[in-house]
Amino acid sequence: MKRRYKRIVAKFGTNLLTAGEQLDLAQMKALVDQVAALRRDGVEAIVVTSGAVAAGRSRLGVTRSRRDIPFRQVLAAVGQGQLMQAYDRLFGEHGIAVAQTLLTRRDLSDRLSYLNARNTLLALLQYGVVPIVNENDAVAVEELAESRIGENDTLAALTANLVDADLLVLLMTREGLYTADPQQDPSATLVRRVERIDATIEAYAGGSEAQGTGGMVTKLQAARLATAGGTEVVFAGGREPDVLLRLARGEAVGTFFPATADRLESRKRWILSGLAIRGSIVIDEGAARALRERKTSLLPAGVKDVCGSFERGETVEIATAGEERVGCGITNYGSEEMLAIRGAKSSQIASILGYDYGAEAVHRDNLVLV
């Protein structure tokens, strides 16, 4: 087939992969067959999968009434083996090896670990292996905010950025993003293309699906992250016939989000991920315009306030006073220093602090806009 994309990250949601309280092996086989067909045509594919908790619940024969975190970790630990066993068998029918890849926020927030994860995934693709990526729910708990990514939509976007994917596909039970919940509003229509995720698009998002931890809100967040890194995104129905094959050759299926930026180098993708953010810098509207329109560095004169505590060289979020996110960057000054020099001219930094680390609060080479 004539293809448009060469490297695809495909995320399979919990409700797509499960039938009742157990894995839907027929549905899994249909998706695996498509990934195998992509591989035969030379398309590299990474699968980000949900379903471990549901698989563990089925294996242990327990109900969904208990939802405390330690118990969910037990289910994830049991279910991950069941999930990988199913993938290994189904891909094995095509002579394709798979590799389990479990990640946490901590793995991706450290620059060296981020690069190690990237190198491992790219090496697996080079050897013809299909990586099966999941969050390490057995060790990542919600109370440890620095460890947990949150849900697999975000993990899929981070993975797409990690490996420079051409396309991120979020497969679910619905056909894409609708103007309203089609189960509750018969007049709801499918949104075919989203040029920009604005307030109108965000208003279309509803709550999470039955067994999953994500929903349309998290999918939009994932789309914003991936498109800002140069990856195109599609929301599509996972039960559509040959949906991955059709998308790979550029067919219009589901809801399409074009990339909003050129492909970023790996270092800037890591900054953009936001996993290492330690605080935020609040800037004025003039500074926001200068960053966006003229691609300048952020100077102390444009800084209005500082939130949180961070050290020089750490990653911070940059936002306006109206809480509009502008970007992320590696700061030249710590939070206390930034508070001291906010609003000042660059020439005044040394006289205020007694030293300086440069004229910029955040240099443009260490800054990524969203």
C-alpha positions as CSV (number, residue, x, y, z in Angstrom):
1,M,0.0,0.0,0.0
2,K,1.1,3.6,-0.5
3,R,1.7,5.0,3.0
4,R,2.0,8.5,4.3
5,Y,3.5,7.8,7.7
6,K,6.6,5.8,8.6
7,R,6.5,5.7,12.4
8,I,3.2,5.4,14.3
9,V,2.3,5.3,18.0
10,A,-1.0,3.6,18.5
11,K,-2.8,3.8,21.9
12,F,-5.4,1.1,22.7
13,G,-7.9,2.1,25.4
14,T,-9.3,-0.1,28.2
15,N,-12.9,-0.1,26.9
16,L,-11.6,-1.0,23.4
17,L,-9.6,-4.0,24.7
18,T,-12.1,-5.4,27.2
19,A,-15.4,-7.2,26.9
20,G,-17.2,-7.0,30.3
21,E,-14.6,-7.8,32.9
22,Q,-12.0,-9.6,30.7
23,L,-9.8,-9.0,27.7
24,D,-11.5,-9.1,24.4
25,L,-9.0,-11.4,22.6
26,A,-10.9,-11.1,19.3
27,Q,-10.6,-7.3,19.3
28,M,-7.0,-7.5,20.4
29,K,-6.3,-9.9,17.5
30,A,-7.9,-7.5,15.0
31,L,-5.6,-4.7,16.2
32,V,-2.5,-6.9,16.3
33,D,-3.2,-8.1,12.7
34,Q,-3.2,-4.5,11.6
35,V,0.0,-3.6,13.4
36,A,1.6,-6.7,11.8
37,A,0.4,-5.5,8.4
38,L,2.0,-2.1,9.0
39,R,5.2,-3.8,9.9
40,R,5.2,-5.9,6.7
41,D,4.9,-2.7,4.7
42,G,7.8,-1.1,6.5
43,V,5.9,1.1,8.9
44,E,7.4,1.2,12.4
45,A,4.8,0.8,15.2
46,I,4.7,1.2,18.9
47,V,1.7,0.1,20.9
48,V,0.7,2.0,24.1
49,T,-1.8,-0.3,25.8
50,S,-4.3,-0.1,28.6
51,G,-6.1,-3.1,30.1
52,A,-3.7,-4.4,32.8
53,V,-6.0,-3.6,35.7
54,A,-9.1,-5.1,33.9
55,A,-7.1,-8.2,33.0
56,G,-6.0,-8.6,36.6
57,R,-9.5,-8.2,37.8
58,S,-10.6,-10.9,35.5
59,R,-7.7,-13.2,36.5
60,L,-8.5,-12.9,40.2
61,G,-12.2,-13.0,39.7
62,V,-13.0,-9.9,41.7
63,T,-15.6,-7.2,41.2
64,R,-15.1,-3.5,40.4
65,S,-16.4,-2.4,43.8
66,R,-13.0,-2.1,45.4
67,R,-10.9,0.7,43.9
68,D,-8.2,1.6,46.5
69,I,-4.8,2.2,45.1
70,P,-2.9,-0.7,46.7
71,F,-5.5,-3.1,45.4
72,R,-5.3,-1.6,41.9
73,Q,-1.6,-2.1,42.0
74,V,-2.2,-5.8,42.8
75,L,-4.5,-6.0,39.8
76,A,-2.0,-4.2,37.6
77,A,0.8,-6.5,38.6
78,V,-1.3,-9.6,37.9
79,G,-2.9,-8.2,34.8
80,Q,0.2,-7.0,33.2
81,G,1.5,-10.5,32.8
82,Q,-1.9,-11.6,31.3
83,L,-1.9,-8.7,28.9
84,M,1.7,-9.3,27.7
85,Q,1.0,-13.0,27.3
86,A,-1.9,-12.2,25.0
87,Y,0.2,-9.7,22.9
88,D,3.1,-12.1,22.7
89,R,0.9,-14.9,21.5
90,L,-1.0,-12.8,19.0
91,F,2.1,-11.1,17.5
92,G,3.9,-14.5,17.6
93,E,1.4,-15.7,15.0
94,H,3.0,-13.2,12.6
95,G,6.5,-14.0,13.7
96,I,6.9,-10.7,15.4
97,A,8.7,-10.3,18.8
98,V,7.3,-7.9,21.4
99,A,9.0,-6.1,24.2
100,Q,7.3,-5.0,27.5
101,T,8.2,-1.4,28.3
102,L,6.9,0.0,31.6
103,L,7.5,3.7,32.3
104,T,6.8,6.1,35.2
105,R,6.9,9.9,35.4
106,R,10.3,9.6,37.2
107,D,11.7,7.7,34.2
108,L,10.9,10.5,31.8
109,S,11.5,13.5,34.1
110,D,15.2,12.8,34.4
111,R,17.1,13.8,31.3
112,L,19.4,10.8,31.3
113,S,16.6,8.3,31.9
114,Y,14.6,10.0,29.2
115,L,17.4,9.5,26.7
116,N,17.9,5.9,27.8
117,A,14.2,5.2,27.2
118,R,14.4,6.8,23.8
119,N,17.5,4.8,22.8
120,T,15.9,1.6,24.0
121,L,12.7,2.1,22.0
122,L,14.5,3.2,18.9
123,A,16.8,0.1,19.1
124,L,13.8,-2.2,19.5
125,L,12.3,-0.7,16.3
126,Q,15.6,-1.2,14.5
127,Y,15.5,-4.9,15.4
128,G,12.0,-5.3,14.2
129,V,10.4,-5.6,17.6
130,V,7.1,-4.0,18.5
131,P,7.4,-2.2,21.9
132,I,4.3,-2.6,24.1
133,V,4.3,0.4,26.4
134,N,2.3,0.8,29.6
135,E,2.6,2.9,32.7
136,N,4.2,1.0,35.6
137,D,1.0,1.0,37.7
138,A,2.5,-1.6,40.1
139,V,4.9,1.1,41.5
140,A,3.4,4.4,40.4
141,V,0.7,5.6,42.8
142,E,-1.4,8.8,42.6
143,E,-0.2,10.0,46.0
144,L,3.4,10.1,44.6
145,A,2.7,12.9,42.1
146,E,6.2,12.9,40.9
147,S,6.0,9.3,39.9
148,R,2.7,8.8,38.2
149,I,2.0,10.0,34.6
150,G,-1.7,9.8,35.2
151,E,-3.3,7.8,32.3
152,N,-2.2,6.3,29.0
153,D,-3.4,9.1,26.7
154,T,-0.7,11.3,28.2
155,L,1.8,8.4,28.1
156,A,1.0,7.9,24.4
157,A,1.7,11.6,23.7
158,L,5.0,11.4,25.6
159,T,6.0,8.3,23.8
160,A,5.2,9.9,20.4
161,N,7.5,12.8,21.4
162,L,10.1,10.5,22.8
163,V,10.6,8.6,19.5
164,D,9.8,11.4,16.9
165,A,6.6,9.7,15.7
166,D,4.9,10.9,12.6
167,L,1.5,10.0,13.8
168,L,-0.2,9.3,17.2
169,V,-3.4,7.4,17.0
170,L,-5.7,7.3,20.0
171,L,-8.1,4.4,19.4
172,M,-11.3,4.2,21.4
173,T,-14.9,3.0,21.3
174,R,-16.2,6.2,19.7
175,E,-15.4,7.3,16.2
176,G,-13.6,10.4,17.3
177,L,-14.4,13.8,18.9
178,Y,-18.1,14.7,18.8
179,T,-19.7,18.1,19.4
180,A,-21.6,16.4,22.3
181,D,-22.0,13.0,23.8
182,P,-23.6,11.0,21.0
183,Q,-25.2,8.6,23.5
184,Q,-27.1,11.5,25.1
185,D,-27.5,13.9,22.2
186,P,-28.6,12.5,18.9
187,S,-27.8,15.7,17.1
188,A,-24.1,15.4,18.0
189,T,-21.8,15.4,15.0
190,L,-18.3,14.1,14.5
191,V,-15.6,16.8,14.3
192,R,-13.4,15.8,11.3
193,R,-10.5,18.3,11.8
194,V,-9.3,20.5,14.6
195,E,-6.8,23.1,13.6
196,R,-6.5,24.5,17.1
197,I,-7.6,23.3,20.5
198,D,-9.5,26.3,21.8
199,A,-12.4,26.8,24.3
200,T,-15.0,25.6,21.8
201,I,-13.1,22.3,21.2
202,E,-12.6,21.9,25.0
203,A,-16.3,22.3,25.6
204,Y,-17.0,19.3,23.4
205,A,-15.0,17.0,25.8
206,G,-17.0,14.9,28.3
207,G,-16.1,12.7,31.2
208,S,-14.1,9.4,31.3
209,E,-15.4,6.2,29.9
210,A,-16.7,3.3,32.0
211,Q,-13.5,1.4,33.0
212,G,-10.8,3.7,31.7
213,T,-9.0,6.4,33.7
214,G,-9.0,8.8,30.7
215,G,-11.6,10.5,28.7
216,M,-11.9,13.1,25.9
217,V,-10.4,15.8,28.2
218,T,-7.2,13.8,28.6
219,K,-7.2,13.0,24.9
220,L,-7.3,16.7,24.1
221,Q,-4.4,17.3,26.5
222,A,-2.5,14.5,24.8
223,A,-3.2,15.9,21.4
224,R,-2.0,19.4,22.5
225,L,1.3,17.9,23.8
226,A,1.9,15.7,20.7
227,T,1.0,18.3,18.0
228,A,3.2,20.9,19.8
229,G,6.1,18.5,19.3
230,G,5.5,18.1,15.6
231,T,3.4,14.9,15.6
232,E,0.0,14.6,13.9
233,V,-2.8,13.1,16.0
234,V,-6.0,11.2,15.2
235,F,-8.8,10.1,17.5
236,A,-10.6,7.2,15.9
237,G,-12.8,4.2,16.5
238,G,-10.8,1.1,17.2
239,R,-13.5,-1.2,15.8
240,E,-13.4,0.5,12.4
241,P,-12.3,-2.0,9.8
242,D,-8.6,-1.7,9.1
243,V,-8.5,1.7,10.8
244,L,-4.7,1.7,11.4
245,L,-4.0,0.7,7.8
246,R,-6.3,3.4,6.4
247,L,-4.8,6.0,8.7
248,A,-1.2,5.0,7.7
249,R,-1.9,5.8,4.1
250,G,-3.5,9.2,5.0
251,E,-7.2,8.3,4.7
252,A,-9.5,10.7,6.6
253,V,-10.8,8.6,9.5
254,G,-12.0,10.0,12.9
255,T,-10.8,13.4,14.1
256,F,-7.5,14.8,12.7
257,F,-5.2,17.2,14.6
258,P,-2.4,18.6,12.4
259,A,0.9,19.3,14.0
260,T,1.1,22.9,15.3
261,A,4.9,23.1,15.2
262,D,7.8,21.8,13.2
263,R,9.6,18.7,14.4
264,L,11.5,19.5,17.6
265,E,14.8,18.1,18.6
266,S,14.8,15.5,21.4
267,R,16.0,18.0,24.0
268,K,13.2,20.4,23.4
269,R,10.7,17.6,23.3
270,W,11.8,16.7,26.8
271,I,11.4,20.3,28.0
272,L,7.9,20.4,26.3
273,S,6.8,17.2,28.1
274,G,6.6,19.2,31.3
275,L,7.5,16.1,33.4
276,A,10.4,17.9,35.1
277,I,8.6,21.1,35.9
278,R,9.5,22.5,39.3
279,G,7.5,25.8,39.3
280,S,6.3,28.5,37.0
281,I,7.1,32.0,35.9
282,V,4.2,34.5,35.3
283,I,4.9,37.0,32.5
284,D,3.2,40.1,31.2
285,E,1.3,40.2,27.9
286,G,4.1,42.1,26.2
287,A,6.6,39.4,27.0
288,A,4.2,36.7,25.8
289,R,3.8,38.5,22.5
290,A,7.6,38.9,22.1
291,L,8.1,35.1,22.8
292,R,5.4,34.1,20.3
293,E,5.9,36.6,17.5
294,R,9.6,37.4,17.6
295,K,10.9,34.1,19.2
296,T,12.9,36.1,21.7
297,S,14.4,35.0,25.0
298,L,12.5,35.7,28.2
299,L,14.0,38.7,29.9
300,P,13.6,39.6,33.6
301,A,11.7,42.8,32.6
302,G,8.8,40.7,31.4
303,V,8.5,38.6,34.6
304,K,5.6,39.6,36.9
305,D,5.7,36.8,39.5
306,V,7.1,33.4,40.4
307,C,5.1,30.3,41.6
308,G,6.8,27.4,43.4
309,S,10.4,26.8,44.3
310,F,13.0,25.9,41.8
311,E,16.8,26.1,41.3
312,R,18.8,27.5,38.4
313,G,18.9,25.0,35.5
314,E,15.5,23.4,36.4
315,T,12.5,23.3,34.0
316,V,9.7,25.8,34.7
317,E,6.3,26.5,33.1
318,I,5.8,30.0,31.6
319,A,2.3,31.4,31.7
320,T,0.5,34.8,31.6
321,A,-1.3,36.3,34.6
322,G,-4.5,35.0,33.0
323,E,-3.1,31.4,33.4
324,E,-2.6,31.0,29.7
325,R,0.3,28.6,29.1
326,V,2.9,30.0,26.9
327,G,5.6,27.4,27.1
328,C,8.3,25.7,29.2
329,G,11.9,26.4,29.6
330,I,15.1,25.9,31.6
331,T,15.6,28.8,33.8
332,N,18.9,30.7,34.3
333,Y,17.9,31.8,37.8
334,G,16.4,30.1,40.8
335,S,13.0,31.2,42.2
336,E,14.3,33.5,44.9
337,E,16.7,35.2,42.4
338,M,13.9,35.5,39.9
339,L,11.7,37.2,42.4
340,A,14.5,39.7,43.2
341,I,15.1,40.6,39.5
342,R,11.5,40.4,38.2
343,G,10.6,43.5,36.2
344,A,14.2,44.7,36.1
345,K,16.3,45.5,33.1
346,S,18.9,42.9,32.2
347,S,21.7,45.5,32.9
348,Q,20.5,45.7,36.5
349,I,20.8,42.0,37.4
350,A,24.4,42.2,38.7
351,S,23.7,45.2,40.9
352,I,20.6,43.5,42.3
353,L,22.1,40.1,42.9
354,G,25.7,40.9,43.1
355,Y,26.3,38.6,40.2
356,D,24.6,37.4,37.0
357,Y,24.2,34.3,35.0
358,G,23.3,36.1,31.8
359,A,20.8,38.7,30.6
360,E,18.0,36.2,30.1
361,A,15.6,34.7,32.6
362,V,15.1,31.9,30.1
363,H,17.3,31.8,26.9
364,R,15.4,31.1,23.7
365,D,17.6,28.0,23.0
366,N,16.2,26.5,26.3
367,L,12.6,27.5,25.7
368,V,9.7,25.7,23.9
369,L,6.4,27.4,23.1
370,V,3.1,25.7,23.1
